[in-house]
Amino acid sequence: MFSEHDDRRRYFRIRDRIAFCWFDAADEQAETRHPLSLLLGQSLFHDMHRIDAEHQNLLHALQEKSRDLGQYLHALNQKIELIARQLVLQNASDHYRTMEVMLSGNGIGFPVPEPMALGKLFDAYAVLLSSAVCVSFRARVVWCSTHHDQNWVGAEITRISEHDRDAIIRHTLHVQAQQRRSQKSED
């Protein structure tokens, strides 16, 4: 489906299911703006991951002393992320649409109800569901095609924070590793 287009990827590309919304961008110089509920969700996930990073050494030390305690704390952390993810999705359900996309550190492909014009700018907000990470970016449509009676758009990310690009790259590597493990277990 994507091989007919000029492929200028600099990063791994994965197929994944994410919560996603996009808005027309006013112009290329305007700031990316999102509804408050989306920004609050992004802030929540950024704070959760910052706290995890700050306490990683402590968790590792506890795991060395007691493997059971480490596993229990890890399970609690996963529960908290699930609750936070659900809270964010409920609060922003008017804006999000859960969908399958093609994602990389410099682009995204996703289904759309109507074809989009080449060069069209849009602001996007996504929750990478399996890693509970929120990212936002501006992108430009570089191709639009129909596949099995469904319109697909491919867009190049034109504006993104370094933090959000790193989060997408980590997410794609994590998903790719999971897919390889799953494939190995099937073989």
PEVENHU-V339281 format. One record per pair of residues at least 12 apart in sequence whose C-alpha atoms are under 6 Angstrom apart, sorted by the first residue. I is the first residue (numbers start at 1). J is the second residue. Records with the same first field share a line. If there is no record, write none. Layout:
# PEVENHU-V339281
I = J, J
This chain:
# PEVENHU-V339281
11 = 104, 105
12 = 104
13 = 103, 104
14 = 102, 103
15 = 101, 102
16 = 100, 101
17 = 99, 100
18 = 98, 99, 127, 128, 129
19 = 96, 97, 98, 126, 127
20 = 96, 97, 125, 126
21 = 95, 96, 124, 125
22 = 123, 124
23 = 122, 123
24 = 122
25 = 121, 122, 123
37 = 92
41 = 88
42 = 134
105 = 165, 168, 169
106 = 156, 157
107 = 155, 156, 157
108 = 154, 155
109 = 153, 154
110 = 152, 153
111 = 151, 152
112 = 151, 152
118 = 141, 142
119 = 140, 141
120 = 140, 141
121 = 139, 140
122 = 138, 139
123 = 137, 138
124 = 136, 137
135 = 164
137 = 159, 160
138 = 157, 158, 159
139 = 155, 156, 157, 158
140 = 155, 156
141 = 154, 155
142 = 154, 155
